[in-house]
Amino acid sequence: MVNASLIFVVNHRLKNVVNEPLTRGNSALTPANQQLKSPAMAIREIIILPDKQLRLVSKPVEKVSKPVEKVTAEVRKLADDMFETMYDAPGIGLAAIQVAQPLRLITMDLAKKEEDGETKPRPRVFINPEILSSSEEMSVYEEGCLSIPEYYEEVERPARVRLRFTDLDGKVHEEDAEGLFATCIQHEIDHLNGVLFVDYLSKLKRDRVLKKFAKAAKRAAE
């Protein structure tokens, strides 16, 4: 059994402990600095490697294929909190398991700066997302993760994917994703399946980063 109080303390301290990045850079999966503020929203604690919950396979959100009234208030509140947490971090994508909720729910905002230099939020919610098909063509992006702070590496993934998901209105959509969108949605769906982007790295690199975060967690718990 995982001690929830210990997780909170360890993760809070890890943000200050993990300050010696193995690799740094301007990650393609890092920040969107624009924030959405609402009194109803709350910032949740992001769980950090080596927390074993990151390896859980998330459960489907039930009955979301029904009309809007079947999307529960709890699911909506979780999505709101995830946006608040994601913008505060800051990041551009977040899976529910990253805030210790093993549900197949993703929030994302890939908004770009406008000509006036401002970034207008474009929040999106993906419930029970699944990839229907992937292109043979591959692309490489430098990825980072809010649950593996200050670590970045290039990862190769399919350049395009066909996606099915449900929105907060209970409507099912199919959509083609490419570029950063394709990379980000694959990265977040991996989280729902207990997979981390470091799993795509060589064994040497993966072992190195896992060891680094395990040591950081041990020091933070002392």
C-alpha positions in Angstrom: 0.0 0.0 0.0 1.3 3.5 -0.9 1.2 6.1 1.9 -0.5 9.1 0.4 1.0 11.5 3.0 4.5 10.3 2.1 3.8 10.7 -1.6 2.8 14.3 -1.0 5.8 15.1 1.1 8.3 13.3 -1.2 6.9 14.9 -4.4 6.8 18.3 -2.8 10.5 18.0 -1.8 11.5 16.3 -5.1 10.7 19.6 -6.9 13.6 21.1 -5.0 15.8 18.0 -4.9 15.9 17.2 -8.6 17.8 20.3 -9.7 20.7 18.7 -11.6 19.3 17.8 -15.0 21.0 15.1 -17.0 19.9 16.9 -20.2 18.3 20.3 -20.6 16.8 22.1 -23.5 13.6 23.6 -24.9 11.4 20.5 -25.0 8.7 20.2 -27.6 6.5 19.0 -24.8 7.1 21.8 -22.4 5.5 24.9 -21.3 2.4 26.7 -22.2 2.7 29.7 -19.8 -0.9 30.9 -20.2 -3.1 30.1 -17.2 -6.8 29.7 -16.8 -8.1 30.7 -13.4 -11.3 29.7 -11.9 -12.4 29.6 -8.2 -13.7 26.1 -8.8 -10.3 24.8 -9.9 -7.6 23.4 -7.6 -4.0 22.6 -8.3 -3.2 19.0 -7.6 0.1 17.4 -6.7 1.8 15.8 -9.7 3.3 12.5 -8.8 7.0 12.1 -9.8 9.2 9.2 -10.8 9.8 6.7 -9.2 6.2 6.7 -7.8 4.8 3.2 -8.7 1.4 4.7 -9.6 3.0 6.0 -12.8 3.1 2.3 -14.0 -0.6 1.7 -13.4 -2.9 1.0 -16.4 -5.7 3.6 -16.1 -9.4 2.5 -16.1 -11.9 3.7 -18.7 -14.2 6.6 -17.6 -17.6 4.9 -17.6 -20.7 5.9 -19.5 -19.1 8.9 -21.2 -20.4 7.8 -24.6 -23.9 8.6 -23.3 -25.4 12.2 -23.4 -23.8 15.0 -21.5 -25.6 14.3 -18.2 -23.7 11.0 -18.0 -20.4 12.8 -17.7 -20.3 13.2 -13.9 -19.5 16.2 -11.9 -16.5 14.4 -10.6 -15.1 13.9 -14.1 -15.6 17.6 -14.9 -14.0 18.7 -11.6 -11.0 16.4 -12.3 -10.6 17.9 -15.8 -10.8 21.4 -14.3 -8.2 20.6 -11.7 -6.0 19.0 -14.2 -6.0 22.1 -16.4 -5.2 24.3 -13.4 -2.4 21.9 -12.4 -1.1 21.7 -16.0 -1.0 25.5 -16.5 0.6 26.0 -13.2 3.4 23.5 -13.8 3.6 24.7 -16.6 3.0 22.0 -19.3 1.0 21.3 -22.4 -0.4 17.9 -21.6 -1.4 15.9 -18.5 -2.8 12.5 -17.9 -5.1 11.8 -14.9 -2.7 9.3 -13.5 -0.1 12.0 -13.1 -2.3 13.5 -10.3 -2.8 10.0 -8.9 -6.2 9.4 -10.6 -6.1 6.1 -12.6 -8.7 7.2 -15.1 -8.3 7.4 -18.9 -8.6 11.2 -19.1 -6.2 13.6 -20.7 -6.0 17.4 -20.7 -4.0 19.3 -23.4 -3.4 22.8 -24.6 -1.2 23.3 -27.7 -1.9 27.0 -28.1 0.7 29.0 -30.0 1.5 32.6 -29.7 -0.6 34.9 -31.8 0.8 37.7 -34.0 0.4 40.1 -31.1 2.6 37.9 -28.9 -0.3 36.7 -26.7 -1.2 33.1 -26.2 -4.9 32.4 -26.2 -5.7 29.2 -24.3 -7.1 26.3 -26.3 -7.9 23.7 -23.7 -9.0 20.2 -24.9 -10.2 17.1 -23.0 -9.8 13.6 -24.2 -11.8 10.9 -22.4 -11.1 7.2 -23.1 -8.7 8.1 -26.0 -7.5 5.4 -28.3 -5.3 5.3 -31.3 -7.0 3.6 -34.2 -4.1 3.7 -36.7 -0.5 5.0 -37.0 1.5 6.1 -40.0 4.6 4.1 -41.0 6.4 7.5 -41.3 8.2 8.4 -38.1 9.1 11.7 -36.5 11.4 12.7 -33.7 10.6 15.3 -31.0 12.5 16.2 -27.9 10.1 15.2 -25.1 9.9 16.0 -21.4 7.4 15.1 -18.7 6.0 16.8 -15.6 6.5 13.6 -13.7 10.1 13.4 -14.7 11.1 17.0 -14.2 14.1 18.7 -15.9 14.9 15.7 -18.1 14.6 15.8 -21.9 15.4 13.3 -24.6 14.5 12.8 -28.3 11.9 10.2 -28.9 10.8 8.6 -32.2 7.1 8.1 -32.7 4.7 7.7 -35.6 4.4 11.0 -37.4 0.6 10.7 -37.7 -2.2 8.9 -35.8 -5.9 8.4 -36.1 -7.5 9.1 -32.8 -10.9 8.3 -31.2 -12.0 9.9 -28.0 -15.0 11.3 -26.1 -15.3 14.9 -25.0 -16.9 16.4 -21.9 -20.3 16.6 -23.7 -20.3 12.9 -24.1 -19.7 13.1 -27.9 -17.4 10.6 -29.6 -14.9 12.0 -32.1 -12.4 10.7 -34.6 -9.6 12.9 -35.5 -6.3 12.8 -37.4 -3.3 14.1 -35.4 0.1 15.1 -36.8 3.2 17.0 -35.7 3.3 18.1 -32.0 -0.4 17.0 -31.5 0.5 13.5 -32.6 3.5 13.3 -30.4 1.7 14.8 -27.4 -1.4 12.6 -27.6 0.8 9.4 -27.9 2.9 10.6 -25.0 -0.2 11.1 -22.8 -1.9 7.9 -23.9 1.3 6.1 -22.9 0.8 7.4 -19.4 -2.7 5.8 -19.3 -1.0 2.5 -20.1 1.7 2.8 -17.5 4.4 3.7 -20.1 6.8 6.6 -19.7 8.8 8.3 -22.5 12.1 7.1 -20.9 10.9 3.6 -21.8 11.8 4.4 -25.4 15.4 5.2 -24.6 18.4 2.9 -24.6 18.7 0.7 -21.5 21.8 2.7 -20.5 20.0 6.1 -20.6 16.8 4.7 -19.0 18.7 3.0 -16.1 20.6 6.2 -15.6 17.5 8.4 -15.2 15.6 5.9 -13.1 18.6 5.6 -10.7 18.8 9.4 -10.5 15.2 9.8 -9.5 15.2 6.8 -7.1 18.2 8.5 -5.3 16.3 11.8 -5.2 13.2 10.2 -3.7 15.3 8.4 -1.1 17.0 11.7 -0.1 13.7 13.5 0.0 12.2 10.9 2.3 15.0 11.1 4.8 
